[in-house]
Amino acid sequence: MRVSTRLIIIILTSFLGLLLVAGVSLYGLRSVLQQEKETFITGQLKVAESILRHYADEEKQGRLTLAQAQAQAAGALAMMKYDDFYFFARNKDNILVVHPKPERVGKPDTGSRLPDGRTTLDAYNDALKTATYGLTVIQTSRTSGGEEVPKLNGVYRFEPWGWMVGTGIFTDDIARTFWRSATVLMGIGLVVLLAVAGLAMAMSRQIVGALGGEPAYAVQVVEAIAAGNLRSEIHTRGKPHSLLAVMRTMQGNLRAMIEQIGQSSSQLADTAHRMAEQMQKLDAASGAANASTSSAAAAIEQLSVSIDHVSENARETEVDSRGVAELAQQGRAVAGEVATDIRSISGEIGTASTQVVSLAERTRNISGIADTIRDIADQTNLLALNAAIEAARAGEAGRGFAVVADEVRKLAERTALATNEIATIIQTVVRETAEVSVAMDHINPLVEAGVTRVNQLAASLGEIDDRMGITLERFRNVAYAMSEQSQAGANLAGDVERVVGVVEETQSAVKFTRDAAAQLEQLSDELHQSVSRFSV
């Protein structure tokens, strides 16, 4: 319902209320005026009664005769006259004893004929049947003449003398007062009605201006927006800052926001899907890296055992060389045995050289694995950064994922740092292994020279003794180098074991991130479903 229609109803209701109040007031006024007339007539009849009783008492006490008492009473009543007010009286024979017209006194009178067929005398008698002071309304003209008007007459029967005393008062002034009051009330009501109508029109314009349209239309707009319909055009009237104008602005902002959220949810879903795929690939790569690193750790452990064997053999060779140096003084008899021992040493050194070369090759393989781990850490760091950016775009919904992405990034940084340390250690091992290999390559010619010199032991036994001292010193260096290499191998095995632990942690983090990406993809689907209920 329109505001103007409601205000018209209010105006009409107010008008009807004013009419009702005016009607009740006028009815009450008429009743009060009529009651005042009746009270006045009753009071005057009581006055006449007291006059008649006074003269009746005078007659009873003998101070006046009956005729004198009645004559004086009639004179007293006849003197109580002003304007159209007067008393009239008649005896039990309907002879007028008091009347404003002297010529009618002493003459019989049955009253004038009324519209209902009765006479005024009949009306007086009927009124006295129900009350001591009977009241009746008749139509009669004033003493000055003119048209007949309503008059309220009252009568009283004085039983001691059989008189019917009456008086009356015209009531046409009641109608004049009534209509005068009605005119005043109607004027006041009209003014009030105009004021209410003007106020209602002002309120209507103000309400419609504040709302920007009809309230029913505003309700329809709110219901449409609440139902998710953001496409309907909102028509406004009045002020630019009205409710409907603000709602139109709100509708536009909501439409833009919903569109942006829809696009963001689609991008988030796509990013989460790609991230899940990358996490699966990274999980597979981490598993492969874990297996490769475990194999490398086992190989390094075997290499460490081999280096321990080489170191032990080097120490034994040192002992043997010391014995050879001592036995060199015994002469050519033991030269054959020395040559045999030297050939054995040459074989052991060849084996050690082969193992050192194998160690260097495996160490280079470990370096390649470390590079692979570094690449995985860099990719993990990049994926964590992308995930943090997408979580920031998602706002409050992506805050939990942003924390996960930050933890993944930190883990990737730790992995990269540990990988760099492993690479440094591996480079050191490669360099020292190369030095050992070079040293072993230098030893082989010396051993071959020793074999040749043993064959010439008979001629140069003294020179062999000196050379064996040098060889003994060199074997000490080899034993020391093998001991250092064994320690380095043990350290490398520990580092590789730590790398295995880091790779396992990385794999766990990748699985956690993959699960988070799946949850993020599910959340993006739910967000898209929530946004799809709006029509933009």
C-alpha positions as CSV (number, residue, x, y, z in Angstrom):
1,M,0.0,0.0,0.0
2,R,1.3,3.4,-1.0
3,V,2.2,6.0,1.7
4,S,-0.2,8.5,0.2
5,T,-3.0,5.9,0.5
6,R,-2.2,5.2,4.1
7,L,-2.1,8.9,4.9
8,I,-5.5,9.4,3.2
9,I,-6.8,6.6,5.4
10,I,-5.3,8.4,8.4
11,I,-6.9,11.7,7.3
12,L,-10.3,10.0,6.8
13,T,-10.0,8.3,10.1
14,S,-9.2,11.6,11.8
15,F,-12.1,13.2,10.0
16,L,-14.5,10.5,11.1
17,G,-13.1,10.8,14.6
18,L,-13.6,14.5,14.6
19,L,-17.2,14.0,13.3
20,L,-17.8,11.4,16.1
21,V,-16.3,13.7,18.8
22,A,-18.4,16.7,17.4
23,G,-21.5,14.6,17.3
24,V,-21.1,13.4,20.8
25,S,-20.2,16.9,22.0
26,L,-23.3,18.4,20.2
27,Y,-25.5,15.7,21.6
28,G,-24.2,16.4,25.0
29,L,-24.7,20.1,24.5
30,R,-28.3,19.6,23.4
31,S,-29.0,17.4,26.3
32,V,-27.4,19.9,28.8
33,L,-29.4,22.8,27.3
34,Q,-32.6,20.7,27.4
35,Q,-31.9,19.7,31.0
36,E,-31.3,23.3,31.9
37,K,-34.7,24.3,30.5
38,E,-36.5,21.4,32.3
39,T,-34.7,22.3,35.5
40,F,-35.7,26.0,35.1
41,I,-39.4,25.1,34.5
42,T,-39.4,22.7,37.4
43,G,-37.9,25.3,39.7
44,Q,-40.5,27.9,38.6
45,L,-43.3,25.5,39.2
46,K,-42.0,24.9,42.7
47,V,-42.0,28.6,43.2
48,A,-45.6,28.8,42.1
49,E,-46.4,25.9,44.4
50,S,-44.9,27.7,47.4
51,I,-46.9,30.8,46.6
52,L,-50.2,28.8,46.4
53,R,-49.4,26.9,49.6
54,H,-48.7,30.3,51.3
55,Y,-52.2,31.7,50.5
56,A,-53.9,28.3,51.2
57,D,-52.3,28.4,54.6
58,E,-53.6,32.0,55.1
59,E,-57.1,30.8,54.2
60,K,-56.9,27.9,56.6
61,Q,-55.8,30.1,59.4
62,G,-58.8,32.4,58.7
63,R,-56.8,35.5,57.9
64,L,-58.2,35.3,54.3
65,T,-61.3,33.9,52.8
66,L,-61.0,31.3,50.0
67,A,-61.9,33.9,47.4
68,Q,-59.4,36.4,48.8
69,A,-56.7,33.8,49.0
70,Q,-57.3,32.6,45.4
71,A,-57.5,36.2,44.1
72,Q,-54.2,37.2,45.8
73,A,-52.5,34.0,44.6
74,A,-53.7,34.6,41.1
75,G,-52.4,38.2,41.2
76,A,-49.0,37.1,42.5
77,L,-48.7,34.6,39.7
78,A,-49.8,37.1,37.1
79,M,-47.2,39.5,38.2
80,M,-44.4,37.0,37.7
81,K,-44.1,37.8,34.0
82,Y,-41.3,39.0,31.8
83,D,-40.8,38.9,28.0
84,D,-42.3,35.6,26.9
85,F,-42.2,34.0,30.3
86,Y,-45.5,33.9,32.3
87,F,-47.7,31.7,34.4
88,F,-51.1,30.4,33.6
89,A,-53.6,28.6,35.8
90,R,-57.1,27.1,35.5
91,N,-59.4,25.7,38.0
92,K,-61.0,22.2,38.0
93,D,-63.7,23.5,35.6
94,N,-61.0,24.5,33.1
95,I,-61.8,28.2,33.7
96,L,-58.7,30.3,33.3
97,V,-57.8,32.2,36.5
98,V,-54.3,33.4,35.4
99,H,-53.3,34.3,31.9
100,P,-51.0,36.9,30.3
101,K,-54.0,38.1,28.3
102,P,-56.5,39.6,30.8
103,E,-59.4,39.2,28.4
104,R,-59.1,35.4,28.6
105,V,-59.3,35.3,32.4
106,G,-62.6,33.9,33.6
107,K,-63.3,32.1,30.4
108,P,-63.2,28.3,29.9
109,D,-60.2,26.9,28.0
110,T,-59.6,23.4,26.9
111,G,-56.4,24.2,25.0
112,S,-55.5,24.4,21.4
113,R,-55.4,21.4,19.1
114,L,-52.0,19.6,18.7
115,P,-50.7,17.9,15.5
116,D,-51.4,14.5,17.0
117,G,-55.1,15.3,17.6
118,R,-54.9,15.9,21.3
119,T,-55.4,19.3,22.9
120,T,-52.9,21.0,25.1
121,L,-55.1,20.2,28.1
122,D,-54.9,16.5,27.2
123,A,-51.1,16.8,26.9
124,Y,-51.0,18.4,30.4
125,N,-53.1,15.7,31.9
126,D,-51.0,13.0,30.3
127,A,-47.8,14.6,31.7
128,L,-49.2,14.8,35.2
129,K,-50.0,11.1,35.2
130,T,-46.3,10.2,35.3
131,A,-44.8,13.0,37.4
132,T,-45.7,15.7,39.9
133,Y,-44.3,18.3,37.7
134,G,-45.3,17.3,34.2
135,L,-43.4,18.5,31.2
136,T,-44.4,18.5,27.6
137,V,-43.3,20.2,24.4
138,I,-45.9,22.0,22.2
139,Q,-45.7,24.2,19.1
140,T,-47.0,27.7,19.8
141,S,-46.3,31.3,18.8
142,R,-44.8,34.0,21.0
143,T,-46.9,36.6,22.6
144,S,-45.7,39.1,20.1
145,G,-47.0,36.8,17.3
146,G,-45.1,35.1,14.5
147,E,-44.7,31.5,13.5
148,E,-45.0,28.7,15.9
149,V,-41.9,27.5,17.6
150,P,-41.2,24.7,20.1
151,K,-42.0,25.5,23.7
152,L,-41.4,23.4,26.8
153,N,-44.4,23.7,29.2
154,G,-44.5,22.5,32.7
155,V,-47.7,22.0,34.8
156,Y,-48.4,21.3,38.5
157,R,-51.8,20.4,40.1
158,F,-52.5,22.2,43.3
159,E,-54.9,19.7,44.9
160,P,-56.3,21.9,47.7
161,W,-57.9,24.3,45.2
162,G,-58.0,22.0,42.1
163,W,-55.9,24.4,40.1
164,M,-53.6,23.4,37.3
165,V,-50.7,25.9,37.3
166,G,-48.3,26.0,34.4
167,T,-45.5,27.9,32.8
168,G,-43.3,27.5,29.8
169,I,-40.1,28.6,28.0
170,F,-39.3,28.6,24.3
171,T,-36.7,26.1,23.2
172,D,-35.8,27.4,19.8
173,D,-32.7,28.9,21.2
174,I,-31.5,25.3,21.9
175,A,-31.5,24.7,18.1
176,R,-29.7,28.0,17.5
177,T,-27.1,27.2,20.1
178,F,-26.8,23.7,18.8
179,W,-26.2,24.8,15.2
180,R,-23.9,27.6,16.2
181,S,-21.8,25.2,18.2
182,A,-22.0,22.7,15.3
183,T,-20.7,25.5,13.0
184,V,-17.9,26.3,15.3
185,L,-17.0,22.6,15.8
186,M,-17.1,22.0,12.0
187,G,-14.9,25.1,11.5
188,I,-12.4,23.8,14.0
189,G,-12.7,20.3,12.6
190,L,-12.1,21.6,9.1
191,V,-9.0,23.6,10.3
192,V,-7.7,20.5,12.1
193,L,-8.5,18.4,9.1
194,L,-6.6,20.7,6.8
195,A,-3.7,20.9,9.2
196,V,-3.6,17.1,9.4
197,A,-3.9,16.8,5.7
198,G,-1.0,19.3,5.2
199,L,1.1,17.5,7.8
200,A,0.3,14.2,6.2
201,M,1.3,15.5,2.8
202,A,4.5,16.9,4.3
203,M,5.2,13.6,6.1
204,S,4.4,11.7,2.9
205,R,6.9,13.8,0.9
206,Q,9.5,13.5,3.7
207,I,9.0,9.7,4.0
208,V,9.1,9.1,0.3
209,G,12.1,11.4,0.0
210,A,13.9,9.7,2.8
211,L,13.1,6.3,1.4
212,G,13.5,7.3,-2.2
213,G,10.2,5.6,-3.1
214,E,7.3,3.8,-1.6
215,P,7.9,1.6,1.4
216,A,6.4,-1.4,-0.3
217,Y,8.8,-1.0,-3.2
218,A,11.7,-0.7,-0.7
219,V,10.6,-4.0,0.9
220,Q,10.5,-5.6,-2.6
221,V,14.0,-4.4,-3.3
222,V,15.3,-5.7,0.1
223,E,13.6,-9.0,-0.5
224,A,15.2,-9.3,-4.0
225,I,18.7,-8.5,-2.6
226,A,18.2,-10.9,0.3
227,A,17.2,-13.6,-2.3
228,G,20.5,-13.0,-4.1
229,N,19.0,-11.0,-7.1
230,L,21.5,-8.2,-7.8
231,R,20.5,-7.6,-11.4
232,S,17.2,-5.8,-10.9
233,E,17.4,-2.0,-11.5
234,I,16.4,0.1,-8.5
235,H,14.4,3.2,-9.3
236,T,14.7,6.1,-6.8
237,R,12.9,9.4,-6.2
238,G,13.8,12.2,-3.9
239,K,17.2,12.8,-2.3
240,P,20.4,11.3,-3.6
241,H,21.2,10.0,-0.1
242,S,17.8,8.3,0.3
243,L,17.4,4.7,1.5
244,L,16.8,3.3,-2.0
245,A,19.7,5.4,-3.5
246,V,22.0,4.0,-0.8
247,M,20.6,0.5,-1.5
248,R,21.2,0.9,-5.2
249,T,24.9,1.9,-4.4
250,M,25.0,-1.1,-2.0
251,Q,23.6,-3.4,-4.8
252,G,26.3,-2.2,-7.2
253,N,29.0,-2.7,-4.6
254,L,27.7,-6.1,-3.7
255,R,27.5,-7.1,-7.4
256,A,31.1,-6.0,-8.0
257,M,32.3,-7.8,-4.8
258,I,30.4,-11.0,-5.7
259,E,31.9,-10.9,-9.3
260,Q,35.3,-10.4,-7.8
261,I,34.8,-13.1,-5.3
262,G,33.6,-15.5,-8.1
263,Q,36.7,-14.7,-10.2
264,S,39.0,-15.1,-7.2
265,S,37.3,-18.4,-6.2
266,S,37.8,-19.7,-9.8
267,Q,41.5,-18.6,-9.8
268,L,41.9,-20.0,-6.3
269,A,40.5,-23.3,-7.4
270,D,42.7,-23.4,-10.5
271,T,45.8,-22.5,-8.4
272,A,44.9,-25.1,-5.8
273,H,44.5,-27.7,-8.5
274,R,47.9,-26.8,-10.1
275,M,49.5,-26.7,-6.6
276,A,48.1,-30.2,-5.8
277,E,49.6,-31.5,-9.1
278,Q,52.9,-29.9,-8.2
279,M,52.8,-31.3,-4.7
280,Q,52.2,-34.8,-6.2
281,K,55.2,-34.4,-8.5
282,L,57.2,-33.1,-5.6
283,D,56.1,-35.9,-3.4
284,A,57.2,-38.4,-6.1
285,A,60.5,-36.6,-6.5
286,S,61.0,-36.5,-2.7
287,G,60.4,-40.3,-2.6
288,A,62.9,-40.9,-5.3
289,A,65.4,-38.6,-3.6
290,N,64.8,-40.4,-0.3
291,A,65.5,-43.8,-2.0
292,S,68.6,-42.4,-3.8
293,T,69.9,-40.8,-0.7
294,S,69.4,-44.0,1.3
295,S,71.4,-45.9,-1.4
296,A,74.1,-43.3,-1.3
297,A,74.3,-43.6,2.5
298,A,74.7,-47.3,2.2
299,A,77.4,-46.9,-0.6
300,I,79.2,-44.3,1.5
301,E,79.1,-46.7,4.5
302,Q,80.6,-49.5,2.3
303,L,83.2,-47.0,1.1
304,S,84.1,-46.1,4.6
305,V,84.6,-49.8,5.4
306,S,86.8,-50.1,2.3
307,I,88.9,-47.1,3.4
308,D,89.3,-48.6,6.8
309,H,90.6,-51.7,5.1
310,V,93.0,-49.7,3.0
311,S,94.2,-47.8,6.1
312,E,94.7,-51.0,7.9
313,N,96.6,-52.4,5.0
314,A,98.7,-49.3,4.8
315,R,99.6,-49.7,8.5
316,E,100.5,-53.3,7.9
317,T,102.6,-52.3,4.9
318,E,104.4,-49.8,7.1
319,V,105.2,-52.5,9.5
320,D,106.3,-54.8,6.6
321,S,108.4,-52.0,5.2
322,R,110.1,-51.5,8.5
323,G,110.8,-55.2,8.6
324,V,112.1,-55.1,5.0
325,A,114.4,-52.2,6.1
326,E,115.7,-54.3,8.9
327,L,116.1,-57.3,6.8
328,A,117.7,-55.4,3.9
329,Q,120.9,-55.6,6.0
330,Q,120.7,-59.4,5.9
331,G,121.6,-59.4,2.3
332,R,120.7,-60.8,-1.0
333,A,119.3,-64.0,0.6
334,V,116.0,-62.4,1.5
335,A,115.9,-60.2,-1.7
336,G,113.5,-62.6,-3.3
337,E,111.2,-62.5,-0.3
338,V,111.3,-58.7,-0.3
339,A,110.5,-58.6,-4.1
340,T,107.5,-60.9,-3.4
341,D,106.3,-58.7,-0.6
342,I,106.8,-55.6,-2.7
343,R,104.7,-57.1,-5.5
344,S,102.0,-57.9,-2.9
345,I,102.1,-54.3,-1.7
346,S,101.8,-53.1,-5.4
347,G,98.7,-55.3,-5.7
348,E,97.2,-53.8,-2.6
349,I,98.0,-50.3,-3.6
350,G,96.4,-51.0,-7.0
351,T,93.3,-52.2,-5.2
352,A,93.3,-49.2,-2.9
353,S,93.7,-46.9,-5.9
354,T,90.8,-48.5,-7.6
355,Q,88.7,-48.1,-4.5
356,V,89.7,-44.5,-4.2
357,V,88.7,-43.9,-7.8
358,S,85.4,-45.6,-7.1
359,L,85.0,-43.5,-3.9
360,A,85.6,-40.3,-6.0
361,E,83.1,-41.4,-8.6
362,R,80.4,-42.2,-5.9
363,T,81.2,-38.9,-4.2
364,R,80.5,-37.1,-7.5
365,N,77.2,-39.0,-7.7
366,I,76.3,-37.8,-4.2
367,S,77.1,-34.2,-5.4
368,G,74.6,-34.7,-8.2
369,I,72.0,-35.9,-5.7
370,A,72.7,-32.8,-3.6
371,D,72.2,-30.6,-6.6
372,T,68.8,-32.4,-7.2
373,I,67.9,-31.9,-3.6
374,R,68.8,-28.2,-3.9
375,D,66.6,-27.9,-7.1
376,I,63.7,-29.6,-5.2
377,A,64.2,-27.1,-2.3
378,D,64.2,-24.2,-4.7
379,Q,61.0,-25.5,-6.4
380,T,59.4,-26.0,-2.9
381,N,60.4,-22.5,-1.9
382,L,58.8,-21.1,-5.1
383,L,55.7,-23.2,-4.6
384,A,55.4,-22.0,-1.0
385,L,55.8,-18.4,-2.2
386,N,53.0,-18.9,-4.8
387,A,50.8,-20.5,-2.1
388,A,51.4,-17.6,0.3
389,I,50.4,-15.1,-2.5
390,E,47.2,-17.1,-3.3
391,A,46.4,-17.4,0.4
392,A,46.8,-13.6,0.8
393,R,44.4,-13.1,-2.1
394,A,41.9,-15.5,-0.4
395,G,41.9,-13.2,2.7
396,E,40.6,-14.7,5.9
397,A,39.8,-18.1,4.3
398,G,43.4,-18.6,3.3
399,R,45.1,-17.6,6.6
400,G,45.6,-21.2,7.7
401,F,47.0,-22.1,4.4
402,A,49.4,-19.1,4.5
403,V,50.8,-20.5,7.8
404,V,51.4,-23.9,6.1
405,A,53.0,-22.2,3.1
406,D,55.3,-20.3,5.4
407,E,56.3,-23.5,7.2
408,V,57.0,-25.2,3.8
409,R,59.1,-22.2,2.7
410,K,61.2,-22.3,5.9
411,L,61.6,-26.1,5.5
412,A,62.8,-25.6,1.9
413,E,65.3,-22.9,3.0
414,R,66.6,-25.3,5.7
415,T,66.8,-28.1,3.0
416,A,68.7,-25.7,0.7
417,L,71.2,-24.7,3.5
418,A,71.8,-28.3,4.5
419,T,72.3,-29.3,0.8
420,N,74.9,-26.5,0.4
421,E,76.8,-27.8,3.4
422,I,76.6,-31.3,2.0
423,A,77.9,-30.1,-1.4
424,T,80.8,-28.3,0.4
425,I,81.7,-31.5,2.3
426,I,81.4,-33.6,-0.9
427,Q,83.7,-31.2,-2.8
428,T,86.3,-31.5,0.0
429,V,86.0,-35.3,-0.1
430,V,86.4,-35.3,-3.9
431,R,89.4,-33.1,-3.6
432,E,91.1,-35.2,-0.9
433,T,90.2,-38.4,-2.8
434,A,91.8,-37.0,-5.9
435,E,94.9,-36.2,-3.8
436,V,94.9,-39.7,-2.5
437,S,94.6,-41.1,-6.0
438,V,97.4,-39.0,-7.2
439,A,99.5,-40.1,-4.2
440,M,98.7,-43.7,-5.0
441,D,99.6,-43.1,-8.7
442,H,103.0,-41.8,-7.5
443,I,103.5,-44.9,-5.2
444,N,103.1,-47.4,-8.1
445,P,106.2,-46.4,-10.0
446,L,108.1,-46.4,-6.8
447,V,107.0,-49.9,-6.0
448,E,107.9,-51.0,-9.5
449,A,111.3,-49.4,-9.1
450,G,111.6,-51.2,-5.8
451,V,111.0,-54.5,-7.5
452,T,113.7,-53.7,-10.1
453,R,116.1,-52.7,-7.4
454,V,115.4,-55.8,-5.4
455,N,116.5,-57.8,-8.5
456,Q,119.6,-55.7,-8.3
457,L,119.8,-56.1,-4.6
458,A,123.1,-57.9,-4.7
459,A,124.8,-54.8,-6.2
460,S,123.1,-52.0,-4.4
461,L,121.9,-53.4,-1.1
462,G,123.1,-50.3,0.7
463,E,121.2,-48.1,-1.7
464,I,118.1,-50.2,-1.2
465,D,118.4,-49.8,2.6
466,D,118.4,-46.0,2.1
467,R,115.5,-46.2,-0.3
468,M,113.5,-48.4,2.0
469,G,113.8,-45.7,4.7
470,I,112.2,-43.2,2.2
471,T,109.6,-45.8,1.3
472,L,108.8,-46.4,4.9
473,E,108.2,-42.7,5.5
474,R,106.0,-42.6,2.5
475,F,104.0,-45.5,3.7
476,R,103.5,-43.7,7.0
477,N,102.0,-40.8,5.0
478,V,99.8,-43.1,3.1
479,A,98.5,-44.6,6.4
480,Y,97.9,-41.2,7.8
481,A,96.1,-40.1,4.6
482,M,94.0,-43.3,4.7
483,S,93.1,-42.6,8.4
484,E,92.0,-39.0,7.4
485,Q,90.1,-40.4,4.5
486,S,88.4,-42.9,6.8
487,Q,87.3,-40.1,9.1
488,A,86.1,-38.0,6.2
489,G,84.1,-41.0,5.0
490,A,82.5,-41.4,8.4
491,N,81.6,-37.7,8.5
492,L,80.2,-37.9,4.9
493,A,78.1,-40.9,5.9
494,G,76.7,-38.9,8.9
495,D,76.0,-36.0,6.6
496,V,74.2,-38.2,4.1
497,E,72.2,-39.7,7.0
498,R,71.1,-36.1,8.0
499,V,70.3,-35.4,4.3
500,V,68.1,-38.5,4.4
501,G,66.3,-37.1,7.5
502,V,65.9,-33.8,5.8
503,V,64.5,-35.4,2.7
504,E,62.1,-37.4,4.8
505,E,61.0,-34.2,6.6
506,T,60.6,-32.6,3.2
507,Q,58.5,-35.5,2.0
508,S,56.3,-35.2,5.1
509,A,55.9,-31.5,4.5
510,V,55.1,-32.1,0.9
511,K,52.4,-34.5,1.9
512,F,51.0,-32.0,4.4
513,T,51.1,-29.3,1.8
514,R,49.4,-31.6,-0.7
515,D,46.6,-32.3,1.8
516,A,46.3,-28.5,2.4
517,A,46.1,-27.9,-1.3
518,A,43.3,-30.4,-1.5
519,Q,41.4,-28.7,1.3
520,L,42.0,-25.3,-0.3
521,E,40.6,-26.7,-3.6
522,Q,37.5,-27.9,-1.6
523,L,37.1,-24.6,0.1
524,S,37.3,-22.8,-3.2
525,D,34.6,-25.0,-4.6
526,E,32.4,-24.2,-1.5
527,L,33.1,-20.5,-2.0
528,H,32.1,-20.8,-5.7
529,Q,28.9,-22.5,-4.7
530,S,28.1,-19.8,-2.1
531,V,28.8,-17.1,-4.7
532,S,26.7,-18.8,-7.4
533,R,23.5,-18.2,-5.5
534,F,23.8,-14.5,-6.3
535,S,22.5,-13.3,-9.7
536,V,24.8,-10.6,-11.0
